[in-house]
């Protein structure tokens, strides 16, 4: 009977140790299995993401972006890169002549500054309208779209045209004495 008890005790001890090990290591085994599943899912997600990225990149390469073309290309025939003599022949209202800048006055409501580089080529044109703004261009005539004014009535937008080599800005002040300035400048 003693042998039986000793065998039974060994059996119980082995069972107890087995259960203890099972309880100790089971959570670790479950966590390891979950980590394997997570890694598998993440690698599947990465594979999908890489495939999608490749498809998007391929589409971007195959579909060129539309070229951004300026609406506002000149002021009374004056364009970026034009020679200063041509400007002076084109515009008759020269108020002040300089090596790098000319100032033209067309009325009490409209004036323009033309800036030249070292070679005498137009690098910027800035036109100011004030008082009666009948002749002042609208954002639609400058950018091909209307712009929303801020609460005070002011508007500002600048667009770069890299292919054309210049940028254009529209600036309208707010308040009662509104001033509109259109600037075109070489990049």
Backbone bond lengths (Angstrom), bond angles and torsions (degrees), N, CA, C in turn:
res aa  C-N    CA-C-N  psi(-1)  N-CA   C-N-CA  omega(-1)  CA-C   N-CA-C  phi
1 X - - - 1.411 - - 1.525 111.21 -
2 X 1.252 114.16 -33.35 1.433 119.82 177.54 1.508 111.06 -64.60
3 X 1.296 116.24 -38.56 1.463 119.98 177.77 1.523 110.62 -62.95
4 X 1.255 116.27 -40.15 1.433 120.99 179.64 1.517 110.13 -63.94
5 X 1.264 115.86 -43.37 1.441 119.90 -179.33 1.525 109.52 -65.29
6 X 1.294 117.20 -41.01 1.446 120.70 179.03 1.520 110.09 -65.64
7 X 1.334 117.13 -42.10 1.466 120.41 176.32 1.522 110.10 -64.64
8 X 1.289 115.08 -42.62 1.455 119.90 -179.17 1.535 109.49 -64.04
9 X 1.335 115.45 -41.90 1.445 120.45 179.06 1.531 110.44 -62.74
10 X 1.320 118.18 -44.35 1.472 122.12 176.69 1.530 110.82 -60.99
11 X 1.296 115.43 -41.37 1.466 120.48 178.76 1.514 109.84 -62.00
12 X 1.348 116.57 -47.45 1.457 121.10 179.44 1.529 110.72 -63.11
13 X 1.307 116.07 -42.35 1.456 120.34 179.50 1.526 110.62 -62.36
14 X 1.326 117.12 -44.17 1.465 121.75 178.17 1.524 110.42 -63.51
15 X 1.327 115.95 -43.28 1.461 120.14 178.97 1.523 110.32 -63.97
16 X 1.327 115.83 -44.18 1.448 120.75 179.77 1.530 110.75 -62.17
17 X 1.323 117.53 -46.30 1.463 121.42 178.17 1.530 110.43 -62.84
18 X 1.322 116.38 -40.29 1.470 120.28 178.19 1.513 111.13 -62.16
19 X 1.341 116.07 -44.98 1.461 119.72 178.62 1.535 110.77 -65.73
20 X 1.343 115.58 -41.82 1.459 119.19 179.25 1.530 110.01 -60.52
21 X 1.330 116.31 -44.86 1.455 119.85 178.10 1.529 111.13 -63.43
22 X 1.326 115.16 -39.76 1.463 120.01 178.72 1.522 110.14 -61.20
23 X 1.347 116.56 -46.18 1.461 120.15 179.63 1.529 111.90 -68.08
24 X 1.312 117.13 -33.05 1.457 120.30 179.47 1.528 112.23 -73.38
25 X 1.310 115.72 -43.66 1.460 119.45 -173.68 1.521 114.56 -96.13
26 X 1.304 118.45 -16.15 1.466 120.95 -178.58 1.521 111.50 -58.76
27 X 1.353 119.26 -48.31 1.465 117.85 178.55 1.531 112.50 -60.19
28 X 1.319 117.24 -38.05 1.463 120.53 178.67 1.520 110.65 -65.08
29 X 1.322 116.29 -40.42 1.469 120.50 178.52 1.524 109.88 -65.43
30 X 1.346 116.06 -42.69 1.465 120.08 179.36 1.532 109.69 -63.70
31 X 1.354 116.23 -44.64 1.472 119.36 178.60 1.521 111.24 -61.31
32 X 1.305 116.48 -42.39 1.469 120.42 179.11 1.519 110.57 -62.23
33 X 1.335 115.65 -41.10 1.470 119.20 179.24 1.526 110.02 -65.92
34 X 1.360 117.55 -40.73 1.459 121.04 178.29 1.526 110.63 -63.82
35 X 1.361 116.18 -39.92 1.464 119.66 178.61 1.518 111.31 -63.82
36 X 1.317 116.60 -39.60 1.462 120.30 177.42 1.517 109.43 -62.63
37 X 1.348 117.25 -42.38 1.468 120.66 179.47 1.528 110.11 -65.83
38 X 1.347 116.92 -40.80 1.458 120.59 179.35 1.525 110.72 -63.69
39 X 1.314 116.29 -46.74 1.468 119.94 179.00 1.516 109.98 -60.37
40 X 1.328 116.40 -41.23 1.466 120.07 178.41 1.526 110.21 -62.47
41 X 1.345 116.87 -45.19 1.463 120.24 179.17 1.523 110.80 -63.62
42 X 1.364 117.31 -43.35 1.458 120.11 179.50 1.516 111.76 -62.60
43 X 1.302 117.63 -40.17 1.460 119.24 179.67 1.522 110.16 -67.63
44 X 1.339 116.87 -33.42 1.461 119.08 176.00 1.524 109.49 -67.49
45 X 1.347 116.96 -41.24 1.453 120.43 178.09 1.525 109.94 -62.99
46 X 1.340 117.14 -43.81 1.454 120.05 179.17 1.518 110.78 -61.73
47 X 1.304 117.09 -40.02 1.456 120.36 178.92 1.526 109.81 -62.30
48 X 1.334 116.45 -43.85 1.463 120.17 178.94 1.521 109.73 -64.36
49 X 1.311 116.71 -45.03 1.456 120.76 -179.82 1.521 110.78 -61.00
50 X 1.318 117.70 -43.40 1.455 120.93 178.44 1.521 110.88 -63.51
51 X 1.331 116.78 -40.29 1.464 119.75 178.44 1.520 110.07 -64.78
52 X 1.343 116.43 -43.67 1.458 119.80 179.25 1.523 110.78 -64.10
53 X 1.316 116.29 -42.89 1.465 120.54 178.94 1.522 110.48 -61.13
54 X 1.306 116.76 -43.98 1.460 120.72 178.62 1.521 109.92 -60.78
55 X 1.344 116.77 -43.24 1.466 120.59 -179.92 1.521 110.55 -64.01
56 X 1.354 117.55 -43.24 1.455 121.39 179.56 1.527 110.30 -64.81
57 X 1.335 117.00 -45.19 1.459 120.34 179.09 1.522 111.44 -62.36
58 X 1.324 116.19 -39.86 1.462 119.97 179.69 1.526 109.78 -64.20
59 X 1.337 116.25 -41.58 1.455 120.19 178.63 1.522 110.76 -64.49
60 X 1.336 116.62 -41.00 1.465 120.19 179.74 1.520 110.88 -63.09
61 X 1.309 117.22 -38.09 1.460 120.67 178.91 1.523 110.05 -69.41
62 X 1.328 115.47 -40.42 1.461 119.35 -177.80 1.512 112.66 -74.43
63 X 1.358 117.75 -28.32 1.446 121.87 -177.39 1.519 109.39 -108.58
64 X 1.330 118.85 98.87 1.461 120.00 -179.35 1.528 110.88 -68.64
65 X 1.333 115.26 148.32 1.458 120.03 177.83 1.519 108.57 -68.98
66 X 1.332 116.30 143.47 1.463 117.91 177.42 1.526 110.07 -66.10
67 X 1.308 116.06 142.04 1.452 122.75 -178.70 1.532 108.53 -72.46
68 X 1.335 116.63 130.01 1.454 122.07 179.29 1.527 108.23 -82.89
69 X 1.309 115.64 111.22 1.468 121.59 -177.85 1.527 110.33 -102.54
70 X 1.334 118.01 133.53 1.463 119.95 178.54 1.525 112.03 -72.26
71 X 1.321 115.53 143.83 1.457 121.44 173.50 1.531 108.57 -85.33
72 X 1.310 115.35 -43.50 1.467 121.96 -179.67 1.523 108.44 -87.39
73 X 1.317 116.76 107.93 1.466 121.26 -174.93 1.526 113.18 -110.50
74 X 1.331 116.94 -22.63 1.460 119.55 -178.28 1.521 109.85 -158.12
75 X 1.313 114.75 163.35 1.461 121.72 173.38 1.519 107.18 -119.38
76 X 1.304 116.05 111.39 1.469 122.39 -179.25 1.522 111.91 50.67
77 X 1.326 116.38 37.29 1.453 122.16 178.42 1.520 114.27 90.96
78 X 1.339 118.18 -4.22 1.467 122.20 -179.18 1.528 108.56 -90.00
79 X 1.337 115.54 124.43 1.478 121.98 -177.01 1.523 110.33 -123.48
80 X 1.303 115.86 158.48 1.461 122.03 173.97 1.539 107.62 -61.09
81 X 1.341 116.27 135.00 1.461 120.80 177.98 1.521 114.31 91.94
82 X 1.331 117.68 -5.36 1.459 121.88 179.30 1.529 109.39 -73.10
83 X 1.316 117.81 150.81 1.464 123.34 179.66 1.540 109.65 -76.49
84 X 1.356 117.29 146.42 1.470 121.17 -176.87 1.537 112.44 -61.21
85 X 1.316 118.22 -34.21 1.472 120.35 177.71 1.530 110.83 -64.94
86 X 1.316 116.60 -39.28 1.470 120.64 177.44 1.523 110.93 -63.21
87 X 1.344 116.24 -39.68 1.466 120.66 179.01 1.515 109.63 -61.95
88 X 1.303 116.02 -48.56 1.469 120.89 -177.46 1.525 111.70 -65.44
89 X 1.324 117.50 -31.71 1.468 120.92 176.24 1.527 111.11 -73.96
90 X 1.328 116.79 -31.33 1.466 121.33 -177.38 1.521 111.47 -78.98
91 X 1.330 117.52 -43.15 1.469 121.59 -178.14 1.525 109.26 -101.89
92 X 1.323 116.52 124.11 1.461 121.62 -175.40 1.525 114.39 -89.48
93 X 1.283 118.65 -9.67 1.456 121.51 -169.92 1.536 113.11 -100.65
94 X 1.318 117.64 44.75 1.453 122.43 -178.10 1.528 109.93 -68.92
95 X 1.307 116.09 119.80 1.468 121.94 179.76 1.532 110.81 -96.95
96 X 1.336 115.59 -40.87 1.463 120.07 -178.60 1.526 108.36 -144.99
97 X 1.329 115.82 126.76 1.466 121.92 -176.55 1.521 109.08 -107.52
98 X 1.335 115.91 136.74 1.454 120.12 178.15 1.519 110.73 -143.15
99 X 1.330 115.38 169.72 1.459 119.71 -179.68 1.533 110.99 -67.46
100 X 1.330 115.53 -39.39 1.467 119.78 -175.81 1.522 113.41 -114.82
101 X 1.331 118.26 -0.87 1.458 120.69 -179.16 1.519 110.93 -157.95
102 X 1.328 115.77 135.66 1.467 122.08 171.97 1.519 107.58 -117.31
103 X 1.342 114.41 148.25 1.461 120.61 179.37 1.526 108.15 -122.04
104 X 1.340 115.92 124.60 1.468 122.16 -177.92 1.520 109.18 -117.28
105 X 1.352 116.61 137.61 1.460 121.47 176.17 1.524 107.20 -121.67
106 X 1.318 116.44 121.73 1.471 121.69 -177.73 1.520 111.69 -102.18
107 X 1.331 116.43 -27.50 1.467 122.18 176.97 1.527 107.35 -168.31
108 X 1.324 116.64 -179.24 1.469 119.86 175.50 1.527 111.22 -67.36
109 X 1.332 115.82 -13.59 1.461 120.52 -175.27 1.532 113.95 -109.10
110 X 1.343 117.65 -7.95 1.470 119.61 -174.58 1.526 111.25 -144.20
111 X 1.340 115.24 127.10 1.461 120.94 176.86 1.521 108.95 -145.01
112 X 1.322 116.23 159.06 1.462 120.22 -177.95 1.520 110.51 -141.05
113 X 1.316 114.88 147.86 1.459 122.71 172.56 1.516 106.59 -118.29
114 X 1.323 116.01 134.71 1.458 121.51 176.82 1.522 106.84 -120.11
115 X 1.324 115.75 125.66 1.464 122.08 -177.39 1.525 109.61 -106.82
116 X 1.353 115.79 140.45 1.458 121.76 -177.02 1.533 110.66 -118.53
117 X 1.323 116.14 153.48 1.462 120.84 173.91 1.537 108.84 -88.72
118 X 1.310 117.69 -173.05 1.464 122.50 -177.27 1.521 112.97 -62.14
119 X 1.339 115.61 -27.97 1.468 120.50 -179.74 1.529 112.36 -87.30
120 X 1.340 117.98 1.69 1.458 121.03 179.81 1.519 113.30 80.74
121 X 1.326 117.27 20.78 1.471 121.88 179.02 1.532 108.96 -99.22
122 X 1.322 116.47 145.02 1.468 121.32 179.84 1.525 109.35 -63.59
123 X 1.330 115.23 125.07 1.471 120.22 175.88 1.521 111.50 -112.75
124 X 1.356 117.26 -17.96 1.463 120.86 177.54 1.518 110.36 -159.76
125 X 1.329 114.47 149.57 1.458 122.43 174.41 1.523 106.05 -133.84
126 X 1.333 116.14 127.86 1.458 120.76 178.35 1.523 107.89 -128.10
127 X 1.327 115.72 122.40 1.458 121.81 -176.30 1.520 108.43 -116.27
128 X 1.329 116.04 133.75 1.465 121.31 -178.83 1.522 109.34 -120.26
129 X 1.335 115.04 133.05 1.465 123.39 176.27 1.524 106.76 -119.87
130 X 1.345 116.72 134.39 1.459 119.79 177.92 1.521 109.72 -147.86
131 X 1.324 115.20 165.94 1.468 119.73 -178.14 1.518 109.65 71.59
132 X 1.316 116.03 -116.69 1.465 121.43 178.09 1.530 107.98 -75.45
133 X 1.318 116.04 114.88 1.466 120.38 -174.34 1.538 113.25 -99.13
134 X 1.330 117.59 25.42 1.471 120.88 178.97 1.528 112.42 -56.60
135 X 1.320 116.72 -39.71 1.465 120.72 -176.87 1.526 113.65 -90.16
136 X 1.324 116.58 -3.80 1.471 119.50 -178.72 1.532 109.99 -71.21
137 X 1.317 117.05 132.64 1.467 119.33 178.65 1.534 111.00 -68.50
138 X 1.295 115.36 156.01 1.460 122.08 176.58 1.530 108.61 -95.26
139 X 1.313 117.29 162.16 1.467 118.88 174.38 1.534 112.19 -55.66
140 X 1.321 116.90 -32.89 1.469 120.64 178.59 1.526 110.46 -61.39
141 X 1.334 117.46 -40.67 1.466 119.73 -179.40 1.531 112.34 -76.66
142 X 1.318 117.45 -16.43 1.460 121.22 179.17 1.530 111.65 -93.93
143 X 1.346 116.60 -43.72 1.468 121.47 -174.71 1.525 114.39 -115.10
144 X 1.331 116.57 -9.44 1.465 118.48 -176.78 1.517 112.67 80.61
145 X 1.330 116.57 16.56 1.463 121.33 178.51 1.525 109.56 -154.02
146 X 1.333 115.33 151.65 1.456 119.85 174.84 1.515 109.31 -80.75
147 X 1.317 115.76 151.43 1.457 121.32 178.11 1.517 109.06 -120.10
148 X 1.315 116.72 145.28 1.454 120.99 177.93 1.524 109.53 -82.56
149 X 1.327 115.48 132.95 1.456 120.94 177.45 1.528 109.39 -80.32
150 X 1.316 115.63 151.23 1.464 120.94 173.75 1.527 108.01 -73.35
151 X 1.318 116.24 176.95 1.469 121.20 -178.05 1.515 112.72 -55.94
152 X 1.323 117.20 -37.53 1.469 120.82 -178.14 1.528 112.86 -82.91
153 X 1.322 117.32 -0.55 1.456 122.07 179.13 1.518 114.21 95.12
154 X 1.313 117.27 -4.99 1.463 120.06 -178.54 1.526 111.65 -76.00
155 X 1.319 114.59 152.88 1.474 122.48 179.41 1.522 107.59 -140.18
156 X 1.319 116.49 138.48 1.458 120.00 173.67 1.525 109.32 -146.72
157 X 1.327 115.22 135.53 1.461 120.77 172.74 1.516 108.49 -156.13
158 X 1.334 115.00 143.26 1.463 121.54 175.76 1.522 107.65 -133.42
159 X 1.324 117.13 135.34 1.461 122.06 178.96 1.524 108.53 -130.89
160 X 1.332 115.14 131.61 1.472 121.07 176.21 1.520 109.55 -93.63
161 X 1.309 116.12 139.36 1.460 122.95 177.29 1.531 107.88 -122.13
162 X 1.326 117.45 82.14 1.465 120.92 -175.06 1.520 113.84 -56.82
163 X 1.326 117.47 -39.21 1.471 119.60 -179.27 1.526 111.77 -67.19
164 X 1.341 116.52 -32.23 1.463 120.15 178.45 1.528 110.96 -83.96
165 X 1.348 117.07 -20.21 1.462 121.25 176.38 1.517 114.98 87.79
166 X 1.347 118.44 15.71 1.453 120.04 178.17 1.521 110.79 -150.96
167 X 1.336 115.16 168.03 1.456 121.37 174.64 1.521 108.89 -120.14
168 X 1.328 115.68 160.08 1.459 122.51 179.51 1.525 108.35 -131.02
169 X 1.325 116.09 137.47 1.462 119.99 175.33 1.522 110.14 -127.97
170 X 1.333 114.30 149.10 1.464 122.77 176.40 1.515 105.77 -124.00
171 X 1.339 116.61 124.60 1.450 120.83 -179.50 1.525 108.89 -133.37
172 X 1.324 115.27 118.85 1.467 120.80 176.75 1.520 107.22 -120.78
173 X 1.338 116.24 125.13 1.455 119.44 -179.97 1.527 109.79 -76.47
174 X 1.316 115.93 160.83 1.457 121.26 175.43 1.515 109.56 -92.82
175 X 1.302 115.41 -176.34 1.459 120.67 175.98 1.513 113.40 88.35
176 X 1.346 114.86 -162.82 1.463 121.18 -174.19 1.524 113.58 -83.55
177 X 1.310 118.54 -40.23 1.468 122.29 -178.51 1.522 108.88 -98.56
178 X 1.312 114.91 79.41 1.464 120.88 -173.83 1.526 110.96 -72.48
179 X 1.320 115.05 137.32 1.466 122.53 175.54 1.526 106.92 -125.36
180 X 1.330 116.40 133.17 1.461 121.89 176.41 1.522 107.57 -114.01
181 X 1.331 115.44 128.99 1.466 120.88 178.12 1.519 108.83 -125.07
182 X 1.324 115.88 126.38 1.454 122.68 176.58 1.529 106.38 -111.99
183 X 1.328 116.42 126.63 1.462 120.34 -179.80 1.531 109.35 -125.89
184 X 1.319 114.11 136.62 1.467 121.97 175.44 1.518 105.24 -126.82
185 X 1.347 116.99 124.72 1.470 119.14 -175.59 1.517 111.21 -140.08
186 X 1.328 114.55 140.58 1.448 122.16 177.28 1.529 110.28 -62.88
187 X 1.327 116.41 141.98 1.454 120.53 179.33 1.517 110.24 -90.07
